[in-house]
Amino acid sequence: MMRLNVLLLVALLVSAVYLVQTAYHSRQLFVALERERNMARQLEIEAERLTVERRAQATSLRVERVAREQLQMRVATPAVTQYVTDPLIAGAPAAALSGGTP
């Protein structure tokens, strides 16, 4: 009878230690999960902020201003447009260009 009591006491102690260890490990996992959820929220906020910033950077007025100021570009007008013609095509008859027979 004494051996059974000692065996049950040892089983109870092992079970209690295992329960405490499992609860501790569970709490560690919960804390890690919450930390990762917070990180995911921060990344979502950062992604939204970057999307808004990208849209603001890509507006047509800003692109035109940057092209004008930094790249020294200007609007194409008939006064600054140069037309280039190929001398071989310019001298060819219209029928030859359209693929018909002369």
N, CA, C and O atoms as a Tinker XYZ file with bonds, in Angstrom:
   408  protein
     1  N      0.826000   -1.188000    0.000000    73     2
     2  CA     0.000000    0.000000    0.000000    64     1     3
     3  C      0.876000    1.260000    0.000000    63     2     4     5
     4  O      0.537000    2.254000   -0.641000    81     3
     5  N      2.002000    1.214000    0.721000    73     3     6
     6  CA     2.902000    2.355000    0.793000    64     5     7
     7  C      3.536000    2.639000   -0.565000    63     6     8     9
     8  O      3.715000    3.796000   -0.945000    81     7
     9  N      3.868000    1.594000   -1.281000    73     7    10
    10  CA     4.455000    1.778000   -2.620000    64     9    11
    11  C      3.463000    2.460000   -3.555000    63    10    12    13
    12  O      3.847000    3.321000   -4.347000    81    11
    13  N      2.213000    2.086000   -3.469000    73    11    14
    14  CA     1.186000    2.697000   -4.316000    64    13    15
    15  C      1.058000    4.186000   -4.006000    63    14    16    17
    16  O      0.931000    5.005000   -4.916000    81    15
    17  N      1.094000    4.534000   -2.713000    73    15    18
    18  CA     1.007000    5.947000   -2.330000    64    17    19
    19  C      2.209000    6.739000   -2.860000    63    18    20    21
    20  O      2.040000    7.853000   -3.357000    81    19
    21  N      3.411000    6.181000   -2.762000    73    19    22
    22  CA     4.613000    6.849000   -3.264000    64    21    23
    23  C      4.540000    6.974000   -4.780000    63    22    24    25
    24  O      4.896000    8.013000   -5.337000    81    23
    25  N      4.083000    5.927000   -5.447000    73    23    26
    26  CA     3.953000    5.955000   -6.915000    64    25    27
    27  C      2.936000    7.012000   -7.340000    63    26    28    29
    28  O      3.167000    7.751000   -8.298000    81    27
    29  N      1.823000    7.082000   -6.634000    73    27    30
    30  CA     0.808000    8.101000   -6.945000    64    29    31
    31  C      1.335000    9.511000   -6.654000    63    30    32    33
    32  O      1.027000   10.444000   -7.395000    81    31
    33  N      2.115000    9.676000   -5.600000    73    31    34
    34  CA     2.697000   10.977000   -5.280000    64    33    35
    35  C      3.684000   11.417000   -6.362000    63    34    36    37
    36  O      3.685000   12.578000   -6.773000    81    35
    37  N      4.508000   10.499000   -6.814000    73    35    38
    38  CA     5.462000   10.810000   -7.893000    64    37    39
    39  C      4.704000   11.154000   -9.171000    63    38    40    41
    40  O      5.060000   12.109000   -9.860000    81    39
    41  N      3.678000   10.397000   -9.491000    73    39    42
    42  CA     2.869000   10.680000  -10.682000    64    41    43
    43  C      2.211000   12.050000  -10.570000    63    42    44    45
    44  O      2.138000   12.789000  -11.552000    81    43
    45  N      1.735000   12.391000   -9.379000    73    43    46
    46  CA     1.114000   13.691000   -9.157000    64    45    47
    47  C      2.132000   14.817000   -9.330000    63    46    48    49
    48  O      1.827000   15.832000   -9.957000    81    47
    49  N      3.324000   14.652000   -8.787000    73    47    50
    50  CA     4.361000   15.676000   -8.929000    64    49    51
    51  C      4.788000   15.842000  -10.388000    63    50    52    53
    52  O      4.942000   16.970000  -10.857000    81    51
    53  N      4.979000   14.740000  -11.109000    73    51    54
    54  CA     5.360000   14.810000  -12.528000    64    53    55
    55  C      4.264000   15.497000  -13.322000    63    54    56    57
    56  O      4.538000   16.322000  -14.194000    81    55
    57  N      3.017000   15.150000  -13.014000    73    55    58
    58  CA     1.883000   15.761000  -13.715000    64    57    59
    59  C      1.817000   17.261000  -13.426000    63    58    60    61
    60  O      1.547000   18.050000  -14.332000    81    59
    61  N      2.059000   17.663000  -12.185000    73    59    62
    62  CA     2.015000   19.081000  -11.820000    64    61    63
    63  C      3.137000   19.849000  -12.511000    63    62    64    65
    64  O      2.903000   20.945000  -13.021000    81    63
    65  N      4.342000   19.304000  -12.539000    73    63    66
    66  CA     5.463000   19.961000  -13.217000    64    65    67
    67  C      5.174000   20.087000  -14.704000    63    66    68    69
    68  O      5.449000   21.126000  -15.305000    81    67
    69  N      4.621000   19.036000  -15.301000    73    67    70
    70  CA     4.294000   19.072000  -16.726000    64    69    71
    71  C      3.221000   20.127000  -17.004000    63    70    72    73
    72  O      3.292000   20.840000  -18.005000    81    71
    73  N      2.231000   20.225000  -16.120000    73    71    74
    74  CA     1.171000   21.218000  -16.278000    64    73    75
    75  C      1.741000   22.630000  -16.211000    63    74    76    77
    76  O      1.375000   23.475000  -17.028000    81    75
    77  N      2.622000   22.903000  -15.262000    73    75    78
    78  CA     3.228000   24.231000  -15.134000    64    77    79
    79  C      4.081000   24.535000  -16.362000    63    78    80    81
    80  O      4.032000   25.641000  -16.900000    81    79
    81  N      4.854000   23.557000  -16.797000    73    79    82
    82  CA     5.703000   23.755000  -17.972000    64    81    83
    83  C      4.857000   24.021000  -19.221000    63    82    84    85
    84  O      5.205000   24.886000  -20.025000    81    83
    85  N      3.768000   23.301000  -19.390000    73    83    86
    86  CA     2.881000   23.491000  -20.540000    64    85    87
    87  C      2.218000   24.867000  -20.494000    63    86    88    89
    88  O      2.102000   25.534000  -21.523000    81    87
    89  N      1.783000   25.296000  -19.306000    73    87    90
    90  CA     1.166000   26.624000  -19.166000    64    89    91
    91  C      2.180000   27.720000  -19.495000    63    90    92    93
    92  O      1.841000   28.702000  -20.155000    81    91
    93  N      3.416000   27.554000  -19.037000    73    91    94
    94  CA     4.468000   28.541000  -19.315000    64    93    95
    95  C      4.752000   28.618000  -20.816000    63    94    96    97
    96  O      4.855000   29.705000  -21.384000    81    95
    97  N      4.874000   27.462000  -21.439000    73    95    98
    98  CA     5.145000   27.417000  -22.884000    64    97    99
    99  C      3.973000   28.025000  -23.662000    63    98   100   101
   100  O      4.176000   28.736000  -24.646000    81    99
   101  N      2.758000   27.740000  -23.216000    73    99   102
   102  CA     1.573000   28.299000  -23.867000    64   101   103
   103  C      1.574000   29.820000  -23.770000    63   102   104   105
   104  O      1.235000   30.506000  -24.735000    81   103
   105  N      1.950000   30.343000  -22.623000    73   103   106
   106  CA     1.996000   31.797000  -22.430000    64   105   107
   107  C      3.068000   32.424000  -23.315000    63   106   108   109
   108  O      2.851000   33.490000  -23.890000    81   107
   109  N      4.221000   31.770000  -23.427000    73   107   110
   110  CA     5.275000   32.269000  -24.311000    64   109   111
   111  C      4.794000   32.327000  -25.750000    63   110   112   113
   112  O      5.054000   33.303000  -26.454000    81   111
   113  N      4.091000   31.284000  -26.195000    73   111   114
   114  CA     3.573000   31.271000  -27.565000    64   113   115
   115  C      2.531000   32.362000  -27.780000    63   114   116   117
   116  O      2.485000   32.981000  -28.843000    81   115
   117  N      1.689000   32.598000  -26.766000    73   115   118
   118  CA     0.678000   33.644000  -26.876000    64   117   119
   119  C      1.321000   35.020000  -26.994000    63   118   120   121
   120  O      0.896000   35.839000  -27.809000    81   119
   121  N      2.340000   35.275000  -26.186000    73   119   122
   122  CA     3.047000   36.561000  -26.245000    64   121   123
   123  C      3.713000   36.735000  -27.610000    63   122   124   125
   124  O      3.667000   37.822000  -28.186000    81   123
   125  N      4.330000   35.677000  -28.130000    73   123   126
   126  CA     4.959000   35.753000  -29.458000    64   125   127
   127  C      3.914000   36.003000  -30.538000    63   126   128   129
   128  O      4.153000   36.768000  -31.472000    81   127
   129  N      2.760000   35.361000  -30.413000    73   127   130
   130  CA     1.681000   35.569000  -31.385000    64   129   131
   131  C      1.205000   37.019000  -31.367000    63   130   132   133
   132  O      1.014000   37.613000  -32.428000    81   131
   133  N      1.013000   37.592000  -30.199000    73   131   134
   134  CA     0.584000   38.993000  -30.097000    64   133   135
   135  C      1.636000   39.939000  -30.660000    63   134   136   137
   136  O      1.304000   40.933000  -31.305000    81   135
   137  N      2.893000   39.631000  -30.418000    73   135   138
   138  CA     3.975000   40.461000  -30.960000    64   137   139
   139  C      3.941000   40.434000  -32.490000    63   138   140   141
   140  O      4.096000   41.470000  -33.138000    81   139
   141  N      3.740000   39.265000  -33.052000    73   139   142
   142  CA     3.684000   39.148000  -34.520000    64   141   143
   143  C      2.434000   39.818000  -35.094000    63   142   144   145
   144  O      2.484000   40.388000  -36.184000    81   143
   145  N      1.328000   39.756000  -34.379000    73   143   146
   146  CA     0.113000   40.450000  -34.844000    64   145   147
   147  C      0.342000   41.960000  -34.860000    63   146   148   149
   148  O     -0.068000   42.644000  -35.799000    81   147
   149  N      0.994000   42.476000  -33.823000    73   147   150
   150  CA     1.308000   43.908000  -33.791000    64   149   151
   151  C      2.234000   44.293000  -34.935000    63   150   152   153
   152  O      2.064000   45.345000  -35.552000    81   151
   153  N      3.216000   43.437000  -35.217000    73   151   154
   154  CA     4.127000   43.701000  -36.333000    64   153   155
   155  C      3.367000   43.692000  -37.667000    63   154   156   157
   156  O      3.638000   44.511000  -38.546000    81   155
   157  N      2.423000   42.769000  -37.810000    73   155   158
   158  CA     1.626000   42.710000  -39.039000    64   157   159
   159  C      0.795000   43.977000  -39.197000    63   158   160   161
   160  O      0.676000   44.512000  -40.299000    81   159
   161  N      0.219000   44.456000  -38.092000    73   159   162
   162  CA    -0.557000   45.709000  -38.152000    64   161   163
   163  C      0.327000   46.877000  -38.565000    63   162   164   165
   164  O     -0.067000   47.701000  -39.390000    81   163
   165  N      1.518000   46.944000  -37.990000    73   163   166
   166  CA     2.449000   48.022000  -38.350000    64   165   167
   167  C      2.834000   47.947000  -39.822000    63   166   168   169
   168  O      2.929000   48.976000  -40.491000    81   167
   169  N      3.055000   46.743000  -40.329000    73   167   170
   170  CA     3.406000   46.587000  -41.748000    64   169   171
   171  C      2.239000   46.982000  -42.655000    63   170   172   173
   172  O      2.453000   47.575000  -43.712000    81   171
   173  N      1.007000   46.658000  -42.251000    73   171   174
   174  CA    -0.155000   47.066000  -43.040000    64   173   175
   175  C     -0.279000   48.588000  -43.079000    63   174   176   177
   176  O     -0.565000   49.166000  -44.127000    81   175
   177  N     -0.064000   49.225000  -41.942000    73   175   178
   178  CA    -0.132000   50.691000  -41.880000    64   177   179
   179  C      0.951000   51.300000  -42.771000    63   178   180   181
   180  O      0.696000   52.255000  -43.505000    81   179
   181  N      2.154000   50.747000  -42.701000    73   179   182
   182  CA     3.260000   51.248000  -43.527000    64   181   183
   183  C      2.967000   51.048000  -45.015000    63   182   184   185
   184  O      3.262000   51.921000  -45.832000    81   183
   185  N      2.382000   49.892000  -45.367000    73   183   186
   186  CA     2.041000   49.635000  -46.769000    64   185   187
   187  C      0.989000   50.631000  -47.266000    63   186   188   189
   188  O      1.085000   51.126000  -48.389000    81   187
   189  N     -0.001000   50.920000  -46.443000    73   187   190
   190  CA    -1.023000   51.899000  -46.831000    64   189   191
   191  C     -0.406000   53.289000  -47.003000    63   190   192   193
   192  O     -0.730000   54.008000  -47.949000    81   191
   193  N      0.479000   53.656000  -46.087000    73   191   194
   194  CA     1.129000   54.963000  -46.177000    64   193   195
   195  C      1.958000   55.062000  -47.451000    63   194   196   197
   196  O      1.940000   56.091000  -48.126000    81   195
   197  N      2.683000   54.000000  -47.779000    73   195   198
   198  CA     3.502000   54.007000  -48.995000    64   197   199
   199  C      2.640000   54.046000  -50.251000    63   198   200   201
   200  O      3.009000   54.684000  -51.237000    81   199
   201  N      1.497000   53.369000  -50.222000    73   199   202
   202  CA     0.586000   53.413000  -51.368000    64   201   203
   203  C      0.062000   54.825000  -51.585000    63   202   204   205
   204  O      0.012000   55.306000  -52.717000    81   203
   205  N     -0.323000   55.483000  -50.512000    73   203   206
   206  CA    -0.810000   56.866000  -50.619000    64   205   207
   207  C      0.308000   57.769000  -51.124000    63   206   208   209
   208  O      0.077000   58.630000  -51.973000    81   207
   209  N      1.510000   57.579000  -50.609000    73   207   210
   210  CA     2.643000   58.396000  -51.036000    64   209   211
   211  C      2.968000   58.163000  -52.514000    63   210   212   213
   212  O      3.269000   59.108000  -53.243000    81   211
   213  N      2.905000   56.904000  -52.951000    73   211   214
   214  CA     3.173000   56.590000  -54.360000    64   213   215
   215  C      2.135000   57.256000  -55.265000    63   214   216   217
   216  O      2.471000   57.798000  -56.318000    81   215
   217  N      0.876000   57.207000  -54.843000    73   215   218
   218  CA    -0.174000   57.854000  -55.646000    64   217   219
   219  C      0.051000   59.358000  -55.720000    63   218   220   221
   220  O     -0.156000   59.972000  -56.767000    81   219
   221  N      0.475000   59.948000  -54.610000    73   219   222
   222  CA     0.726000   61.391000  -54.599000    64   221   223
   223  C      1.908000   61.738000  -55.492000    63   222   224   225
   224  O      1.905000   62.787000  -56.136000    81   223
   225  N      2.914000   60.878000  -55.540000    73   223   226
   226  CA     4.095000   61.133000  -56.362000    64   225   227
   227  C      3.792000   60.962000  -57.848000    63   226   228   229
   228  O      4.478000   61.546000  -58.687000    81   227
   229  N      2.785000   60.178000  -58.183000    73   227   230
   230  CA     2.517000   59.862000  -59.582000    64   229   231
   231  C      1.427000   60.727000  -60.219000    63   230   232   233
   232  O      0.954000   60.399000  -61.307000    81   231
   233  N      1.021000   61.802000  -59.583000    73   231   234
   234  CA     0.004000   62.643000  -60.200000    64   233   235
   235  C      0.576000   63.299000  -61.447000    63   234   236   237
   236  O      1.773000   63.580000  -61.519000    81   235
   237  N     -0.275000   63.537000  -62.416000    73   235   238
   238  CA     0.195000   64.072000  -63.695000    64   237   239
   239  C      0.813000   65.463000  -63.539000    63   238   240   241
   240  O      1.779000   65.788000  -64.230000    81   239
   241  N      0.272000   66.279000  -62.650000    73   239   242
   242  CA     0.838000   67.617000  -62.447000    64   241   243
   243  C      2.261000   67.534000  -61.895000    63   242   244   245
   244  O      3.139000   68.289000  -62.313000    81   243
   245  N      2.488000   66.606000  -60.946000    73   243   246
   246  CA     3.823000   66.460000  -60.382000    64   245   247
   247  C      4.792000   65.920000  -61.416000    63   246   248   249
   248  O      5.929000   66.385000  -61.504000    81   247
   249  N      4.357000   64.942000  -62.201000    73   247   250
   250  CA     5.229000   64.378000  -63.237000    64   249   251
   251  C      5.598000   65.459000  -64.252000    63   250   252   253
   252  O      6.749000   65.550000  -64.678000    81   251
   253  N      4.627000   66.267000  -64.634000    73   251   254
   254  CA     4.904000   67.342000  -65.597000    64   253   255
   255  C      5.865000   68.371000  -65.003000    63   254   256   257
   256  O      6.766000   68.845000  -65.695000    81   255
   257  N      5.680000   68.719000  -63.731000    73   255   258
   258  CA     6.566000   69.689000  -63.081000    64   257   259
   259  C      7.995000   69.150000  -62.987000    63   258   260   261
   260  O      8.951000   69.876000  -63.258000    81   259
   261  N      8.139000   67.887000  -62.608000    73   259   262
   262  CA     9.479000   67.287000  -62.509000    64   261   263
   263  C     10.131000   67.233000  -63.884000    63   262   264   265
   264  O     11.322000   67.515000  -64.018000    81   263
   265  N      9.352000   66.869000  -64.913000    73   263   266
   266  CA     9.900000   66.814000  -66.266000    64   265   267
   267  C     10.374000   68.191000  -66.721000    63   266   268   269
   268  O     11.412000   68.317000  -67.371000    81   267
   269  N      9.612000   69.210000  -66.377000    73   267   270
   270  CA     9.971000   70.562000  -66.782000    64   269   271
   271  C     11.171000   71.088000  -65.997000    63   270   272   273
   272  O     12.100000   71.646000  -66.580000    81   271
   273  N     11.153000   70.912000  -64.678000    73   271   274
   274  CA    12.187000   71.516000  -63.834000    64   273   275
   275  C     13.490000   70.715000  -63.804000    63   274   276   277
   276  O     14.569000   71.280000  -63.984000    81   275
   277  N     13.397000   69.425000  -63.581000    73   275   278
   278  CA    14.612000   68.630000  -63.392000    64   277   279
   279  C     15.177000   68.087000  -64.704000    63   278   280   281
   280  O     16.393000   67.993000  -64.867000    81   279
   281  N     14.301000   67.733000  -65.630000    73   279   282
   282  CA    14.770000   67.141000  -66.884000    64   281   283
   283  C     14.853000   68.148000  -68.024000    63   282   284   285
   284  O     15.260000   67.803000  -69.133000    81   283
   285  N     14.467000   69.397000  -67.749000    73   283   286
   286  CA    14.512000   70.467000  -68.746000    64   285   287
   287  C     13.696000   70.111000  -69.993000    63   286   288   289
   288  O     14.099000   70.439000  -71.108000    81   287
   289  N     12.568000   69.451000  -69.813000    73   287   290
   290  CA    11.715000   69.079000  -70.940000    64   289   291
   291  C     10.686000   70.183000  -71.160000    63   290   292   293
   292  O     10.418000   70.983000  -70.264000    81   291
   293  N     10.126000   70.215000  -72.334000    73   291   294
   294  CA     9.091000   71.202000  -72.631000    64   293   295
   295  C      7.999000   70.540000  -73.459000    63   294   296   297
   296  O      8.197000   69.465000  -74.026000    81   295
   297  N      6.855000   71.188000  -73.520000    73   295   298
   298  CA     5.705000   70.658000  -74.235000    64   297   299
   299  C      5.970000   70.725000  -75.733000    63   298   300   301
   300  O      6.497000   71.719000  -76.231000    81   299
   301  N      5.608000   69.680000  -76.439000    73   299   302
   302  CA     5.806000   69.650000  -77.891000    64   301   303
   303  C      4.737000   70.512000  -78.564000    63   302   304   305
   304  O      3.539000   70.281000  -78.399000    81   303
   305  N      5.186000   71.489000  -79.309000    73   303   306
   306  CA     4.294000   72.355000  -80.066000    64   305   307
   307  C      4.718000   72.296000  -81.525000    63   306   308   309
   308  O      5.831000   71.855000  -81.810000    81   307
   309  N      3.876000   72.722000  -82.457000    73   307   310
   310  CA     4.273000   72.717000  -83.871000    64   309   311
   311  C      5.516000   73.559000  -84.134000    63   310   312   313
   312  O      6.245000   73.299000  -85.091000    81   311
   313  N      5.765000   74.556000  -83.305000    73   311   314
   314  CA     6.934000   75.414000  -83.515000    64   313   315
   315  C      8.238000   74.672000  -83.227000    63   314   316   317
   316  O      9.266000   74.990000  -83.826000    81   315
   317  N      8.218000   73.689000  -82.322000    73   315   318
   318  CA     9.447000   72.977000  -81.977000    64   317   319
   319  C      9.459000   71.552000  -82.523000    63   318   320   321
   320  O     10.374000   70.786000  -82.221000    81   319
   321  N      8.462000   71.188000  -83.319000    73   319   322
   322  CA     8.385000   69.829000  -83.857000    64   321   323
   323  C      9.129000   69.768000  -85.177000    63   322   324   325
   324  O      8.947000   70.624000  -86.042000    81   323
   325  N      9.957000   68.767000  -85.328000    73   323   326
   326  CA    10.671000   68.543000  -86.581000    64   325   327
   327  C     10.188000   67.223000  -87.170000    63   326   328   329
   328  O     10.155000   66.204000  -86.481000    81   327
   329  N      9.820000   67.246000  -88.428000    73   327   330
   330  CA     9.351000   66.048000  -89.111000    64   329   331
   331  C     10.485000   65.502000  -89.963000    63   330   332   333
   332  O     11.125000   66.247000  -90.704000    81   331
   333  N     10.729000   64.229000  -89.859000    73   331   334
   334  CA    11.798000   63.587000  -90.607000    64   333   335
   335  C     11.156000   62.661000  -91.633000    63   334   336   337
   336  O     10.266000   61.873000  -91.313000    81   335
   337  N     11.620000   62.774000  -92.855000    73   335   338
   338  CA    11.088000   61.908000  -93.904000    64   337   339
   339  C     12.219000   61.070000  -94.481000    63   338   340   341
   340  O     13.367000   61.511000  -94.545000    81   339
   341  N     11.881000   59.861000  -94.897000    73   339   342
   342  CA    12.847000   58.957000  -95.517000    64   341   343
   343  C     12.894000   59.297000  -97.008000    63   342   344   345
   344  O     11.852000   59.267000  -97.662000    81   343
   345  N     14.065000   59.621000  -97.571000    73   343   346
   346  CA    14.128000   60.012000  -98.978000    64   345   347
   347  C     13.685000   58.886000  -99.918000    63   346   348   349
   348  O     13.146000   59.170000 -100.988000    81   347
   349  N     13.891000   57.639000  -99.557000    73   347   350
   350  CA    13.462000   56.535000 -100.421000    64   349   351
   351  C     11.946000   56.441000 -100.489000    63   350   352   353
   352  O     11.373000   56.183000 -101.548000    81   351
   353  N     11.306000   56.655000  -99.346000    73   351   354
   354  CA     9.845000   56.571000  -99.318000    64   353   355
   355  C      9.243000   57.831000  -99.920000    63   354   356   357
   356  O      8.208000   57.755000 -100.583000    81   355
   357  N      9.859000   58.980000  -99.708000    73   355   358
   358  CA     9.329000   60.239000 -100.229000    64   357   359
   359  C      9.319000   60.238000 -101.747000    63   358   360   361
   360  O      8.429000   60.842000 -102.345000    81   359
   361  N     10.287000   59.575000 -102.401000    73   359   362
   362  CA    10.347000   59.567000 -103.863000    64   361   363
   363  C      9.565000   58.432000 -104.491000    63   362   364   365
   364  O      9.409000   58.415000 -105.712000    81   363
   365  N      9.069000   57.488000 -103.720000    73   363   366
   366  CA     8.344000   56.330000 -104.273000    64   365   367
   367  C      6.921000   56.733000 -104.630000    63   366   368   369
   368  O      6.324000   57.579000 -103.964000    81   367
   369  N      6.377000   56.125000 -105.688000    73   367   370
   370  CA     4.981000   56.405000 -106.044000    64   369   371
   371  C      4.019000   55.902000 -104.987000    63   370   372   373
   372  O      4.342000   54.976000 -104.243000    81   371
   373  N      2.869000   56.486000 -104.915000    73   371   374
   374  CA     1.874000   56.148000 -103.897000    64   373   375
   375  C      1.364000   54.728000 -104.062000    63   374   376   377
   376  O      1.037000   54.079000 -103.068000    81   375
   377  N      1.285000   54.227000 -105.288000    73   375   378
   378  CA     0.796000   52.873000 -105.555000    64   377   379
   379  C      1.758000   51.834000 -104.992000    63   378   380   381
   380  O      1.329000   50.788000 -104.506000    81   379
   381  N      3.062000   52.118000 -105.055000    73   379   382
   382  CA     4.033000   51.172000 -104.546000    64   381   383
   383  C      3.959000   51.092000 -103.017000    63   382   384   385
   384  O      4.211000   50.039000 -102.430000    81   383
   385  N      3.617000   52.193000 -102.392000    73   383   386
   386  CA     3.519000   52.205000 -100.935000    64   385   387
   387  C      2.313000   51.454000 -100.459000    63   386   388   389
   388  O      2.360000   50.811000  -99.410000    81   387
   389  N      1.201000   51.517000 -101.219000    73   387   390
   390  CA    -0.024000   50.873000 -100.780000    64   389   391
   391  C     -0.031000   49.390000 -101.120000    63   390   392   393
   392  O     -0.959000   48.687000 -100.721000    81   391
   393  N      0.938000   48.899000 -101.821000    73   391   394
   394  CA     1.011000   47.487000 -102.139000    64   393   395
   395  C      0.310000   47.130000 -103.444000    63   394   396   397
   396  O      0.275000   45.955000 -103.810000    81   395
   397  N     -0.247000   48.104000 -104.156000    73   395   398
   398  CA    -0.936000   47.859000 -105.416000    64   397   399
   399  C      0.046000   47.803000 -106.582000    63   398   400   401
   400  O      1.235000   48.057000 -106.388000    81   399
   401  N     -0.404000   47.487000 -107.745000    73   399   402
   402  CA     0.443000   47.469000 -108.942000    64   401   403
   403  C      0.374000   48.793000 -109.655000    63   402   404   405
   404  O     -0.686000   49.418000 -109.677000    81   403
   405  N      1.488000   49.254000 -110.252000    73   403   406
   406  CA     1.506000   50.554000 -110.911000    64   405   407
   407  C      0.780000   50.577000 -112.228000    63   406   408
   408  O      0.722000   51.618000 -112.883000    81   407
